Amino acid sequence: MALHLRIEGIVQGVGYRQWFRRRALELGVAGWVRNRADESVEAVIDGADAAVEALVRLAMSGPAGAKVDRIERRAATDAERAAGPAEGMAILPTE
């Protein structure tokens, strides 16, 4: 399963991307994560259905200092998936 996530709330300046990357690697989920100029965090995640769903559930809490208000989710496009590595989790530059 491959999902595109947009995570909104207090998610920048609190180590959210690094935290998200660690959780993804622990779960065996590949993809990428980055800050957005609008102060949200965007991610594309790809992996086994159960692992992807577990990461989305964890993403609702985030690291200490984060306050996630909501996560928008939809199926990731092939172009979005291709922007990151086939394995592992990359932190991309802010867009």
N, C-alpha and C positions, 0 to 999 in steps of 0.2 A: 504494500500500500504506500502510495506517495501523496503527501499532503503539503499544501501551502498554508502557513500560519501567519497571522498578523496579531501580535501580542501587544495589548494596550494597557496603559497604567503607568506606574512608576517602575520603569524597566530599563532606564538608561542611567549610568553613573552608579550602579549598584552591583556590577559584575555579572549581570544577567547572561550575556553571551557566553562567557567562560563557563558559568554554571551549567547553562543549557548544553554546551559542547560536552562537558564531562558526563552529564546524565545520558546524552545520546550515545556516547562511546560505551558506557557501562551497559546499555541496552542493545548494542549492536546496530544502532540506527545510523544511516549515512545521510549526508546532505550538507546544508550550509545555514548559517545564521548571520544576521547583520542588523545594525542600527539603521533606522530610517530618519530622515531629516525632520519628520513630524513627531519625533520622540517615541515612536513605537519601535518594536523589534519585529523583524520579518524572518521567517525560516522556511526552508523546504526540507522535509524529512522523508526518508524512504527506508522501508524495512518490513519485517514481518508485522502483520496486522496487530498482534498483541503488543509487540514492542512499541510500535508507533502510538497506539492508544495509551499505553503506559506513560510515554514521554509527554503526550498532550495533557494527561492528568497531572503529572509532576509540574509541567510548565505553568499551571494555574497558581502554584504557590511561589515558585522561583526561589532565589537565594534570600538571605536575611537582608532587609532593607527594601526589597521589591514589594510592590502591591499591584497585582494583576487585576485589572478591572474586567477584561474580557479577552477572549481569543476567537478571532474569526478563522474559520477553516474551510478549505475547499480542496478539490483534487488538484494536484500540481500538474502543470503542463510539462511536455517534454523539454521545452526550452528552459524552463525553470530548473528542472532536474539536471540538465546538462551544464548549468552554471557552477555546479559544485563537483566534488570528487565522487567517483563511483563507490569508494569506500572511505570510511572516516567522516569526520565532521569539520568543515572549514568555517572559519570566521572571515567573512568578506568585508570589504570596506563599506562604510556608510553610503547609502544612496539617497 
